């Protein structure tokens, strides 16, 4: 017997129209989902490739000295420290907020240096492709305080706060490295709180089991200390709009699922690292914009770098660049962390 062959038109005729439409829509959704997934994974792969190229590239960056008009080669985080502390200030269109914050910061640093001759410092302003007069403001401070104490790194185009901090860390000279925002929301004097915790934790690490008996400089011990505004949360909840509180609570939940517990306020822009910790963290970091702070927490855990959270004084300064749309970008970056590291697409170098 010859089997009957059913034409496709006859088969289609047996399927209800509503079911045909459902199958068509399901097929289209599946194709779109697979396409989106392919684009997403390709994006993660490209970030990994770019990171590999940046790790192996020889930096040709330099600092400009407006007094002598000479170009000063950028140091490397791999080099031995030349200063006691480096302050890294990422700046994007900060011509109005930067002067007051830098004046207060440099006055404090000069007072400490005058009282303690072993206290040496540098302030490294990283201009992240500003379109206003941020670089002019920054170079005025270089003229006043000399390039040995104040330096400006120009990134040319806007990359994001994470990249500005990364570049500053990689070209700093301090035993201790502090990142702080250009708006001066956290008082620079609070660095002493973080500094004290660095030494306390470094002492614990040095006296712990399996450590070398030979004396170590604090710069050689891996420690990270995070400034925190968590103690101000109740006050913030009372003053913010309900939808902003809802979005922030949701964001904190996603952060918890991504990086795990331990640090309540990952987004405070006041963080201190020893040189050894910064060397490991900022040669691994990949995110260039909002959620590099969360990536730092993730890397600290996986690299077994001790970290602690310290409450700092914080005042909201007008002119924040965080918008409602930034929350969605942040969630996307958190997904990048979870998938990139979770699936082993991004390697962690030790």
C-alpha atoms as a printed R data frame, in Angstrom:
    type eleno elety resid chain resno      x      y      z
1   ATOM     1    CA   UNK     A     1  0.000  0.000  0.000
2   ATOM     2    CA   UNK     A     2  1.108  3.536 -0.650
3   ATOM     3    CA   UNK     A     3  0.859  5.839  2.370
4   ATOM     4    CA   UNK     A     4 -1.342  8.829  1.861
5   ATOM     5    CA   UNK     A     5  0.513 12.103  1.624
6   ATOM     6    CA   UNK     A     6 -1.243 15.015  3.274
7   ATOM     7    CA   UNK     A     7 -0.546 18.347  1.630
8   ATOM     8    CA   UNK     A     8  0.564 21.123  3.996
9   ATOM     9    CA   UNK     A     9 -2.478 23.154  3.093
10  ATOM    10    CA   UNK     A    10 -4.691 20.324  4.256
11  ATOM    11    CA   UNK     A    11 -2.791 20.009  7.550
12  ATOM    12    CA   UNK     A    12 -3.006 23.775  8.089
13  ATOM    13    CA   UNK     A    13 -6.705 23.583  7.442
14  ATOM    14    CA   UNK     A    14 -7.136 21.184 10.366
15  ATOM    15    CA   UNK     A    15 -5.474 23.599 12.845
16  ATOM    16    CA   UNK     A    16 -7.773 26.227 14.335
17  ATOM    17    CA   UNK     A    17 -6.944 29.788 13.322
18  ATOM    18    CA   UNK     A    18 -6.410 30.855 16.943
19  ATOM    19    CA   UNK     A    19 -3.902 28.030 17.470
20  ATOM    20    CA   UNK     A    20 -2.065 28.912 14.249
21  ATOM    21    CA   UNK     A    21 -1.707 32.509 15.433
22  ATOM    22    CA   UNK     A    22 -0.470 31.340 18.837
23  ATOM    23    CA   UNK     A    23  2.152 29.084 17.231
24  ATOM    24    CA   UNK     A    24  3.270 31.906 14.959
25  ATOM    25    CA   UNK     A    25  3.616 34.322 17.860
26  ATOM    26    CA   UNK     A    26  5.448 31.720 19.961
27  ATOM    27    CA   UNK     A    27  7.864 31.102 17.091
28  ATOM    28    CA   UNK     A    28  8.507 34.823 16.656
29  ATOM    29    CA   UNK     A    29  9.044 35.296 20.412
30  ATOM    30    CA   UNK     A    30 11.453 32.335 20.480
31  ATOM    31    CA   UNK     A    31 13.432 33.748 17.560
32  ATOM    32    CA   UNK     A    32 13.594 37.189 19.193
33  ATOM    33    CA   UNK     A    33 14.611 35.692 22.553
34  ATOM    34    CA   UNK     A    34 17.364 33.610 20.954
35  ATOM    35    CA   UNK     A    35 18.544 36.650 19.006
36  ATOM    36    CA   UNK     A    36 18.606 38.809 22.133
37  ATOM    37    CA   UNK     A    37 20.490 36.093 24.030
38  ATOM    38    CA   UNK     A    38 23.030 35.817 21.198
39  ATOM    39    CA   UNK     A    39 23.583 39.593 21.220
40  ATOM    40    CA   UNK     A    40 23.865 39.605 25.037
41  ATOM    41    CA   UNK     A    41 26.454 36.816 25.146
42  ATOM    42    CA   UNK     A    42 28.402 38.419 22.295
43  ATOM    43    CA   UNK     A    43 28.447 41.668 24.303
44  ATOM    44    CA   UNK     A    44 29.830 39.804 27.336
45  ATOM    45    CA   UNK     A    45 32.452 38.109 25.146
46  ATOM    46    CA   UNK     A    46 33.544 41.436 23.654
47  ATOM    47    CA   UNK     A    47 33.926 42.959 27.139
48  ATOM    48    CA   UNK     A    48 36.146 40.000 28.055
49  ATOM    49    CA   UNK     A    49 38.237 40.407 24.901
50  ATOM    50    CA   UNK     A    50 38.661 44.137 25.466
51  ATOM    51    CA   UNK     A    51 39.751 43.452 29.040
52  ATOM    52    CA   UNK     A    52 42.376 40.942 27.842
53  ATOM    53    CA   UNK     A    53 43.748 43.489 25.372
54  ATOM    54    CA   UNK     A    54 43.861 46.224 28.026
55  ATOM    55    CA   UNK     A    55 45.727 43.949 30.451
56  ATOM    56    CA   UNK     A    56 48.426 43.144 27.891
57  ATOM    57    CA   UNK     A    57 48.692 46.649 26.373
58  ATOM    58    CA   UNK     A    58 51.594 48.915 27.267
59  ATOM    59    CA   UNK     A    59 50.220 52.231 28.526
60  ATOM    60    CA   UNK     A    60 51.325 55.363 26.683
61  ATOM    61    CA   UNK     A    61 49.331 57.683 28.961
62  ATOM    62    CA   UNK     A    62 50.994 60.725 30.465
63  ATOM    63    CA   UNK     A    63 50.284 63.696 32.706
64  ATOM    64    CA   UNK     A    64 50.625 67.234 31.381
65  ATOM    65    CA   UNK     A    65 52.531 69.723 33.522
66  ATOM    66    CA   UNK     A    66 51.023 73.178 32.816
67  ATOM    67    CA   UNK     A    67 53.954 74.882 34.567
68  ATOM    68    CA   UNK     A    68 56.836 73.352 32.588
69  ATOM    69    CA   UNK     A    69 54.727 72.155 29.595
70  ATOM    70    CA   UNK     A    70 56.492 68.788 29.916
71  ATOM    71    CA   UNK     A    71 54.809 65.403 29.643
72  ATOM    72    CA   UNK     A    72 55.196 63.266 32.766
73  ATOM    73    CA   UNK     A    73 54.985 59.489 32.154
74  ATOM    74    CA   UNK     A    74 52.228 57.739 34.088
75  ATOM    75    CA   UNK     A    75 53.400 55.342 36.811
76  ATOM    76    CA   UNK     A    76 51.935 51.858 37.108
77  ATOM    77    CA   UNK     A    77 50.138 50.152 39.984
78  ATOM    78    CA   UNK     A    78 52.770 47.406 39.569
79  ATOM    79    CA   UNK     A    79 55.564 49.837 40.525
80  ATOM    80    CA   UNK     A    80 56.610 50.295 44.188
81  ATOM    81    CA   UNK     A    81 54.745 53.113 45.979
82  ATOM    82    CA   UNK     A    82 56.220 56.619 45.989
83  ATOM    83    CA   UNK     A    83 53.570 58.359 48.130
84  ATOM    84    CA   UNK     A    84 51.765 57.461 51.314
85  ATOM    85    CA   UNK     A    85 48.283 58.061 49.904
86  ATOM    86    CA   UNK     A    86 46.692 58.676 46.506
87  ATOM    87    CA   UNK     A    87 43.261 60.260 46.172
88  ATOM    88    CA   UNK     A    88 41.512 59.412 42.892
89  ATOM    89    CA   UNK     A    89 38.754 61.821 41.858
90  ATOM    90    CA   UNK     A    90 36.678 60.825 38.796
91  ATOM    91    CA   UNK     A    91 35.163 63.922 37.191
92  ATOM    92    CA   UNK     A    92 32.665 64.394 34.379
93  ATOM    93    CA   UNK     A    93 31.321 67.917 33.770
94  ATOM    94    CA   UNK     A    94 32.211 69.017 37.297
95  ATOM    95    CA   UNK     A    95 33.435 72.583 36.703
96  ATOM    96    CA   UNK     A    96 31.034 73.959 39.334
97  ATOM    97    CA   UNK     A    97 31.297 71.337 42.105
98  ATOM    98    CA   UNK     A    98 34.983 70.421 41.741
99  ATOM    99    CA   UNK     A    99 36.671 73.662 42.988
100 ATOM   100    CA   UNK     A   100 35.140 73.628 46.473
101 ATOM   101    CA   UNK     A   101 35.723 69.889 46.944
102 ATOM   102    CA   UNK     A   102 39.368 70.097 45.795
103 ATOM   103    CA   UNK     A   103 40.097 73.178 47.900
104 ATOM   104    CA   UNK     A   104 38.811 71.462 51.045
105 ATOM   105    CA   UNK     A   105 40.665 68.245 50.195
106 ATOM   106    CA   UNK     A   106 44.024 69.904 49.525
107 ATOM   107    CA   UNK     A   107 43.824 72.085 52.627
108 ATOM   108    CA   UNK     A   108 43.328 68.962 54.738
109 ATOM   109    CA   UNK     A   109 46.184 67.104 53.030
110 ATOM   110    CA   UNK     A   110 48.554 70.053 53.449
111 ATOM   111    CA   UNK     A   111 47.724 70.287 57.172
112 ATOM   112    CA   UNK     A   112 48.469 66.597 57.685
113 ATOM   113    CA   UNK     A   113 51.659 66.844 55.673
114 ATOM   114    CA   UNK     A   114 52.855 69.824 57.717
115 ATOM   115    CA   UNK     A   115 52.134 68.003 60.980
116 ATOM   116    CA   UNK     A   116 53.664 64.685 59.846
117 ATOM   117    CA   UNK     A   117 56.656 64.799 57.485
118 ATOM   118    CA   UNK     A   118 56.169 61.125 56.581
119 ATOM   119    CA   UNK     A   119 52.703 61.907 55.200
120 ATOM   120    CA   UNK     A   120 53.032 62.376 51.434
121 ATOM   121    CA   UNK     A   121 50.111 62.565 49.062
122 ATOM   122    CA   UNK     A   122 48.869 63.025 45.528
123 ATOM   123    CA   UNK     A   123 45.450 63.961 44.165
124 ATOM   124    CA   UNK     A   124 44.705 62.438 40.780
125 ATOM   125    CA   UNK     A   125 41.773 64.010 38.919
126 ATOM   126    CA   UNK     A   126 40.528 61.842 36.057
127 ATOM   127    CA   UNK     A   127 38.586 63.905 33.516
128 ATOM   128    CA   UNK     A   128 36.191 61.432 31.912
129 ATOM   129    CA   UNK     A   129 35.677 63.271 28.623
130 ATOM   130    CA   UNK     A   130 34.026 66.365 30.103
131 ATOM   131    CA   UNK     A   131 32.414 68.821 27.674
132 ATOM   132    CA   UNK     A   132 32.599 71.785 30.059
133 ATOM   133    CA   UNK     A   133 35.631 73.463 31.700
134 ATOM   134    CA   UNK     A   134 36.395 70.647 34.165
135 ATOM   135    CA   UNK     A   135 39.912 70.119 32.795
136 ATOM   136    CA   UNK     A   136 40.678 73.848 32.990
137 ATOM   137    CA   UNK     A   137 39.566 73.931 36.631
138 ATOM   138    CA   UNK     A   138 41.653 70.839 37.398
139 ATOM   139    CA   UNK     A   139 44.792 72.209 35.713
140 ATOM   140    CA   UNK     A   140 44.479 75.424 37.732
141 ATOM   141    CA   UNK     A   141 44.958 73.282 40.854
142 ATOM   142    CA   UNK     A   142 48.013 71.634 39.249
143 ATOM   143    CA   UNK     A   143 49.516 75.105 38.695
144 ATOM   144    CA   UNK     A   144 48.896 76.050 42.325
145 ATOM   145    CA   UNK     A   145 50.074 72.826 43.981
146 ATOM   146    CA   UNK     A   146 52.655 71.417 41.509
147 ATOM   147    CA   UNK     A   147 52.351 68.244 39.478
148 ATOM   148    CA   UNK     A   148 54.021 66.125 42.143
149 ATOM   149    CA   UNK     A   149 50.967 66.654 44.361
150 ATOM   150    CA   UNK     A   150 48.102 67.190 41.893
151 ATOM   151    CA   UNK     A   151 47.787 65.451 38.537
152 ATOM   152    CA   UNK     A   152 45.170 65.414 35.791
153 ATOM   153    CA   UNK     A   153 44.511 62.415 33.569
154 ATOM   154    CA   UNK     A   154 42.475 63.154 30.426
155 ATOM   155    CA   UNK     A   155 40.498 60.221 29.020
156 ATOM   156    CA   UNK     A   156 39.505 62.056 25.844
157 ATOM   157    CA   UNK     A   157 35.947 60.743 25.624
158 ATOM   158    CA   UNK     A   158 33.360 59.721 28.190
159 ATOM   159    CA   UNK     A   159 33.757 56.101 29.312
160 ATOM   160    CA   UNK     A   160 31.964 56.075 32.663
161 ATOM   161    CA   UNK     A   161 32.843 56.515 36.328
162 ATOM   162    CA   UNK     A   162 34.100 52.935 36.654
163 ATOM   163    CA   UNK     A   163 36.661 53.413 33.897
164 ATOM   164    CA   UNK     A   164 37.763 56.774 35.288
165 ATOM   165    CA   UNK     A   165 38.369 55.216 38.719
166 ATOM   166    CA   UNK     A   166 40.131 52.214 37.165
167 ATOM   167    CA   UNK     A   167 42.510 54.403 35.151
168 ATOM   168    CA   UNK     A   168 43.265 56.548 38.172
169 ATOM   169    CA   UNK     A   169 43.994 53.529 40.362
170 ATOM   170    CA   UNK     A   170 46.264 51.937 37.761
171 ATOM   171    CA   UNK     A   171 48.337 55.148 37.455
172 ATOM   172    CA   UNK     A   172 48.594 56.062 41.141
173 ATOM   173    CA   UNK     A   173 51.655 56.047 43.414
174 ATOM   174    CA   UNK     A   174 50.217 55.620 46.918
175 ATOM   175    CA   UNK     A   175 50.558 52.904 49.532
176 ATOM   176    CA   UNK     A   176 46.888 53.584 50.232
177 ATOM   177    CA   UNK     A   177 44.462 54.483 47.457
178 ATOM   178    CA   UNK     A   178 41.220 56.359 48.122
179 ATOM   179    CA   UNK     A   179 38.485 56.967 45.571
180 ATOM   180    CA   UNK     A   180 36.171 59.893 46.323
181 ATOM   181    CA   UNK     A   181 33.522 61.760 44.364
182 ATOM   182    CA   UNK     A   182 34.123 65.168 42.817
183 ATOM   183    CA   UNK     A   183 31.133 66.715 44.583
184 ATOM   184    CA   UNK     A   184 32.644 66.465 48.070
185 ATOM   185    CA   UNK     A   185 29.519 64.727 49.447
186 ATOM   186    CA   UNK     A   186 31.704 62.863 51.958
187 ATOM   187    CA   UNK     A   187 34.066 64.946 54.090
188 ATOM   188    CA   UNK     A   188 37.678 64.162 53.231
189 ATOM   189    CA   UNK     A   189 38.515 63.991 56.961
190 ATOM   190    CA   UNK     A   190 36.541 60.730 57.076
191 ATOM   191    CA   UNK     A   191 39.427 59.059 55.264
192 ATOM   192    CA   UNK     A   192 40.972 58.723 58.737
193 ATOM   193    CA   UNK     A   193 38.146 56.334 59.686
194 ATOM   194    CA   UNK     A   194 38.891 54.172 56.656
195 ATOM   195    CA   UNK     A   195 42.633 54.476 57.235
196 ATOM   196    CA   UNK     A   196 42.278 53.203 60.817
197 ATOM   197    CA   UNK     A   197 40.274 50.211 59.609
198 ATOM   198    CA   UNK     A   198 42.885 49.423 56.947
199 ATOM   199    CA   UNK     A   199 45.580 49.209 59.625
200 ATOM   200    CA   UNK     A   200 43.372 47.194 61.982
201 ATOM   201    CA   UNK     A   201 42.503 44.677 59.273
202 ATOM   202    CA   UNK     A   202 46.078 44.548 57.969
203 ATOM   203    CA   UNK     A   203 47.253 43.689 61.488
204 ATOM   204    CA   UNK     A   204 44.723 40.841 61.659
205 ATOM   205    CA   UNK     A   205 45.861 39.523 58.289
206 ATOM   206    CA   UNK     A   206 49.546 39.709 59.257
207 ATOM   207    CA   UNK     A   207 48.961 37.903 62.553
208 ATOM   208    CA   UNK     A   208 46.700 35.263 61.004
209 ATOM   209    CA   UNK     A   209 47.670 31.610 60.416
210 ATOM   210    CA   UNK     A   210 49.753 30.810 57.371
211 ATOM   211    CA   UNK     A   211 51.197 34.321 56.981
212 ATOM   212    CA   UNK     A   212 54.876 35.125 56.671
213 ATOM   213    CA   UNK     A   213 56.719 36.099 59.861
214 ATOM   214    CA   UNK     A   214 58.730 38.750 58.000
215 ATOM   215    CA   UNK     A   215 57.444 42.319 58.463
216 ATOM   216    CA   UNK     A   216 55.134 43.573 55.727
217 ATOM   217    CA   UNK     A   217 54.283 47.102 54.714
218 ATOM   218    CA   UNK     A   218 50.604 47.953 54.866
219 ATOM   219    CA   UNK     A   219 50.703 48.455 51.085
220 ATOM   220    CA   UNK     A   220 51.629 44.773 50.646
221 ATOM   221    CA   UNK     A   221 48.611 43.473 52.584
222 ATOM   222    CA   UNK     A   222 45.367 43.077 50.649
223 ATOM   223    CA   UNK     A   223 42.591 45.073 52.349
224 ATOM   224    CA   UNK     A   224 39.518 46.967 51.095
225 ATOM   225    CA   UNK     A   225 37.460 49.379 53.214
226 ATOM   226    CA   UNK     A   226 34.117 50.686 51.960
227 ATOM   227    CA   UNK     A   227 32.607 53.950 53.159
228 ATOM   228    CA   UNK     A   228 28.915 53.500 53.925
229 ATOM   229    CA   UNK     A   229 25.754 55.604 54.152
230 ATOM   230    CA   UNK     A   230 23.646 52.681 55.390
231 ATOM   231    CA   UNK     A   231 23.179 54.369 58.784
232 ATOM   232    CA   UNK     A   232 21.377 57.216 56.961
233 ATOM   233    CA   UNK     A   233 18.871 54.907 55.224
234 ATOM   234    CA   UNK     A   234 15.872 55.726 57.449
235 ATOM   235    CA   UNK     A   235 16.316 59.441 56.867
236 ATOM   236    CA   UNK     A   236 16.652 58.906 53.104
237 ATOM   237    CA   UNK     A   237 13.501 56.754 52.968
238 ATOM   238    CA   UNK     A   238 11.545 59.497 54.701
239 ATOM   239    CA   UNK     A   239 12.583 62.224 52.271
240 ATOM   240    CA   UNK     A   240 12.539 60.359 48.917
241 ATOM   241    CA   UNK     A   241  9.493 59.809 46.693
242 ATOM   242    CA   UNK     A   242  7.796 56.415 47.130
243 ATOM   243    CA   UNK     A   243  8.661 55.223 43.621
244 ATOM   244    CA   UNK     A   244 12.345 56.085 44.129
245 ATOM   245    CA   UNK     A   245 12.321 54.069 47.363
246 ATOM   246    CA   UNK     A   246 10.664 51.175 45.511
247 ATOM   247    CA   UNK     A   247 13.294 51.262 42.754
248 ATOM   248    CA   UNK     A   248 16.170 51.512 45.230
249 ATOM   249    CA   UNK     A   249 14.863 48.605 47.322
250 ATOM   250    CA   UNK     A   250 14.544 46.536 44.154
251 ATOM   251    CA   UNK     A   251 18.063 47.496 43.101
252 ATOM   252    CA   UNK     A   252 19.481 46.524 46.516
253 ATOM   253    CA   UNK     A   253 17.751 43.134 46.214
254 ATOM   254    CA   UNK     A   254 19.346 42.522 42.816
255 ATOM   255    CA   UNK     A   255 22.741 43.584 44.248
256 ATOM   256    CA   UNK     A   256 22.285 41.076 47.081
257 ATOM   257    CA   UNK     A   257 21.506 38.302 44.588
258 ATOM   258    CA   UNK     A   258 24.527 39.274 42.460
259 ATOM   259    CA   UNK     A   259 27.301 39.937 44.972
260 ATOM   260    CA   UNK     A   260 25.886 38.301 48.080
261 ATOM   261    CA   UNK     A   261 25.643 39.726 51.623
262 ATOM   262    CA   UNK     A   262 28.384 41.610 53.468
263 ATOM   263    CA   UNK     A   263 28.291 45.193 52.192
264 ATOM   264    CA   UNK     A   264 25.036 47.099 52.686
265 ATOM   265    CA   UNK     A   265 25.981 50.229 50.713
266 ATOM   266    CA   UNK     A   266 27.930 49.287 47.604
267 ATOM   267    CA   UNK     A   267 27.376 52.609 45.819
268 ATOM   268    CA   UNK     A   268 29.033 55.048 48.230
269 ATOM   269    CA   UNK     A   269 31.821 56.767 46.298
270 ATOM   270    CA   UNK     A   270 34.281 56.728 49.216
271 ATOM   271    CA   UNK     A   271 36.444 53.599 49.234
272 ATOM   272    CA   UNK     A   272 40.013 52.847 50.303
273 ATOM   273    CA   UNK     A   273 42.326 50.063 49.153
274 ATOM   274    CA   UNK     A   274 45.852 49.018 49.947
275 ATOM   275    CA   UNK     A   275 48.129 49.006 46.915
276 ATOM   276    CA   UNK     A   276 48.210 45.197 46.836
277 ATOM   277    CA   UNK     A   277 44.395 44.990 46.878
278 ATOM   278    CA   UNK     A   278 43.999 47.689 44.219
279 ATOM   279    CA   UNK     A   279 46.511 45.900 41.991
280 ATOM   280    CA   UNK     A   280 44.397 42.738 41.995
281 ATOM   281    CA   UNK     A   281 41.003 44.409 41.827
282 ATOM   282    CA   UNK     A   282 41.563 47.060 39.177
283 ATOM   283    CA   UNK     A   283 43.459 44.776 36.810
284 ATOM   284    CA   UNK     A   284 40.414 42.481 36.890
285 ATOM   285    CA   UNK     A   285 37.515 44.929 36.823
286 ATOM   286    CA   UNK     A   286 35.507 45.090 33.598
287 ATOM   287    CA   UNK     A   287 32.455 47.315 34.105
288 ATOM   288    CA   UNK     A   288 33.030 50.926 33.112
289 ATOM   289    CA   UNK     A   289 29.952 52.745 34.355
290 ATOM   290    CA   UNK     A   290 27.519 52.432 37.265
291 ATOM   291    CA   UNK     A   291 27.961 49.015 38.872
292 ATOM   292    CA   UNK     A   292 31.736 48.720 39.035
293 ATOM   293    CA   UNK     A   293 31.300 49.125 42.827
294 ATOM   294    CA   UNK     A   294 29.269 45.905 42.961
295 ATOM   295    CA   UNK     A   295 31.874 44.179 40.810
296 ATOM   296    CA   UNK     A   296 34.529 45.257 43.330
297 ATOM   297    CA   UNK     A   297 32.584 43.516 46.125
298 ATOM   298    CA   UNK     A   298 32.179 40.413 43.940
299 ATOM   299    CA   UNK     A   299 35.916 40.357 43.151
300 ATOM   300    CA   UNK     A   300 36.907 40.904 46.797
301 ATOM   301    CA   UNK     A   301 34.944 37.797 47.752
302 ATOM   302    CA   UNK     A   302 36.361 35.636 44.994
303 ATOM   303    CA   UNK     A   303 39.936 36.886 45.467
304 ATOM   304    CA   UNK     A   304 39.591 36.492 49.259
305 ATOM   305    CA   UNK     A   305 40.464 40.127 49.888
306 ATOM   306    CA   UNK     A   306 39.247 41.142 53.386
307 ATOM   307    CA   UNK     A   307 36.724 43.971 53.262
308 ATOM   308    CA   UNK     A   308 34.806 45.961 55.837
309 ATOM   309    CA   UNK     A   309 32.168 48.702 55.790
310 ATOM   310    CA   UNK     A   310 32.659 51.956 57.742
311 ATOM   311    CA   UNK     A   311 30.003 54.616 58.332
312 ATOM   312    CA   UNK     A   312 30.908 58.035 56.908
313 ATOM   313    CA   UNK     A   313 29.341 61.484 57.021
314 ATOM   314    CA   UNK     A   314 27.496 62.230 53.813
315 ATOM   315    CA   UNK     A   315 25.582 65.225 52.472
316 ATOM   316    CA   UNK     A   316 23.520 65.208 49.283
317 ATOM   317    CA   UNK     A   317 24.976 67.748 46.879
318 ATOM   318    CA   UNK     A   318 22.781 69.115 44.042
319 ATOM   319    CA   UNK     A   319 23.808 68.098 40.535
320 ATOM   320    CA   UNK     A   320 23.691 64.286 40.736
321 ATOM   321    CA   UNK     A   321 24.035 62.534 37.365
322 ATOM   322    CA   UNK     A   322 21.975 59.513 38.438
323 ATOM   323    CA   UNK     A   323 18.647 59.439 36.585
324 ATOM   324    CA   UNK     A   324 15.683 57.068 36.711
325 ATOM   325    CA   UNK     A   325 16.917 55.483 33.470
326 ATOM   326    CA   UNK     A   326 20.260 54.827 35.182
327 ATOM   327    CA   UNK     A   327 18.543 52.188 37.364
328 ATOM   328    CA   UNK     A   328 17.787 50.053 34.284
329 ATOM   329    CA   UNK     A   329 21.382 50.392 33.117
330 ATOM   330    CA   UNK     A   330 22.542 49.332 36.581
331 ATOM   331    CA   UNK     A   331 20.338 46.218 36.521
332 ATOM   332    CA   UNK     A   332 21.737 45.336 33.086
333 ATOM   333    CA   UNK     A   333 25.293 45.646 34.409
334 ATOM   334    CA   UNK     A   334 24.428 43.449 37.400
335 ATOM   335    CA   UNK     A   335 23.212 40.816 34.946
336 ATOM   336    CA   UNK     A   336 26.530 41.113 33.112
337 ATOM   337    CA   UNK     A   337 28.386 40.383 36.374
338 ATOM   338    CA   UNK     A   338 26.216 37.361 37.179
339 ATOM   339    CA   UNK     A   339 26.464 35.816 33.717
340 ATOM   340    CA   UNK     A   340 30.013 36.897 32.812
341 ATOM   341    CA   UNK     A   341 31.635 35.514 35.943
342 ATOM   342    CA   UNK     A   342 29.037 32.843 36.710
343 ATOM   343    CA   UNK     A   343 29.515 31.075 33.361
344 ATOM   344    CA   UNK     A   344 33.280 31.572 33.393
345 ATOM   345    CA   UNK     A   345 33.259 33.877 30.336
346 ATOM   346    CA   UNK     A   346 35.179 36.449 32.385
347 ATOM   347    CA   UNK     A   347 38.276 35.041 34.055
348 ATOM   348    CA   UNK     A   348 39.509 36.313 37.411
349 ATOM   349    CA   UNK     A   349 43.297 36.735 37.382
350 ATOM   350    CA   UNK     A   350 45.162 36.232 40.651
